[in-house]
Amino acid sequence: MRDHYDDFLSRGAKILAVGPNDMATFKKYWTKENIPFIGLPDPDHVVAKQYRQEVNIFKLGRMPLNCIVDASGRIRYVHYGASMSDIPDNETFLSVIDELNKSSG
């Protein structure tokens, strides 16, 4: 998403990444990797539980969860990953955003 950040911005989308690390670890990684969007530390798994994100200790922790939430707070797309590499490509997200923008315009 970092490499296609401008594509998301041009569609009026904002990206929020939620991770299991504490604030210091999160900030260090965000700075090192030069990530332009918002990162939210969730070490107590509060957000993960609200979105029913799976935790599987045999697969290295929290499974990927990707969702698109519209401006009114409704989840319009959700993908629960079955493994750490099970993440939709950016084109999938951009296509969903384009469809949402078409239907609301």
HURA-V963377 format. One record per pair of residues at least 6 apart in sequence whose ideal C-beta (glycine too) atoms are under 8 Angstrom apart, sorted by the first residue. I is the first residue (numbers start at 1). J is the second residue. Records with the same first field share a line. If there is no record, write none. Layout:
I = J, J
//
This chain:
1 = 8, 15, 17, 37, 90, 93
2 = 33, 34, 35, 36, 37
3 = 90
4 = 90, 94
5 = 15, 36, 37
7 = 90, 94
8 = 14, 15, 37, 93, 94, 97
11 = 94, 97, 98, 101
12 = 101
13 = 68, 97
14 = 37, 38
15 = 37, 38
16 = 37, 38, 39, 40
17 = 35, 37, 38, 39, 40
18 = 39, 40, 42, 47, 48
19 = 26, 39, 40, 41, 42
20 = 42, 43, 45, 48, 61, 62
21 = 29, 41, 43
22 = 41, 43
23 = 41
25 = 41
26 = 39, 40, 41
27 = 39
29 = 35, 39
30 = 39
40 = 47
42 = 48
45 = 53, 55, 62
47 = 53
48 = 55, 62, 65
51 = 65, 67
52 = 80
53 = 62, 63, 65, 80
54 = 62, 63, 65, 80
55 = 61, 62, 63
56 = 63
59 = 83, 84
60 = 84
63 = 80, 81, 82, 83, 84, 86
64 = 79, 80, 81, 84, 86, 87
65 = 78, 79, 80, 81
66 = 77, 78, 79, 81, 87, 88, 93
67 = 75, 77, 78, 79
68 = 75, 76, 77, 78, 93, 96, 97, 100
69 = 75, 76
70 = 76, 100, 104
76 = 96, 100
77 = 93, 96
79 = 86, 87, 88
81 = 87
//
